[in-house]
Amino acid sequence: MAKTASYYHHYKGTHLSPTEKVEKRVVELLFHSNVSDDTRDSSIVFELKHSSECVQVARILAQKRSLDVALAEAAAALHDIYVIVTGSYGNHAKLGAPMAEKILKETGGFTESEIKTITDAVYHHSEKEIYSDNPYIELIKDADVFDCSFYKNSEAEYRRTKNPDIFIHYAKRVKNIRKELGLPEEPVFRT
């Protein structure tokens, strides 16, 4: 039986969209990482899951908020690029923005304005306690914290690693997203 042309490519071939190329690059960086789980702050498996899950959450929130889904996908895929490459969370948002810019230029298909939008979201995504008027920055902050809220013991980890005044904003963001999506208020974090 002859193969028929398929328009759904499973991330193979040369007909990938710009955001699919970015997502594929992130996965390949994790698969081929020389930084072992022993020296990483989080495992490669976690980073793969978290990156992919943030992309899904960003797609949903972008549609809900009438934002460009492709820009949301790319920003979500790249938000932890510094961690993906180095294994370290130390100042990862700000250090990751130039890495994200490089990947966006290498994969192609993004305007300078789109690159700025995406890299600004990467640069500011860890500032959960700061509320800006930039919808893409806010979307990536929200996608990040909302995805993490579903991991077992995430609340305890945030309370352990975040200043109590900052933790309040993590919880506030999750509560607001749950309300926005029509989900029950509780649980805010999975225990």
Disulfide bonds with the S-S distance in Angstrom:
none
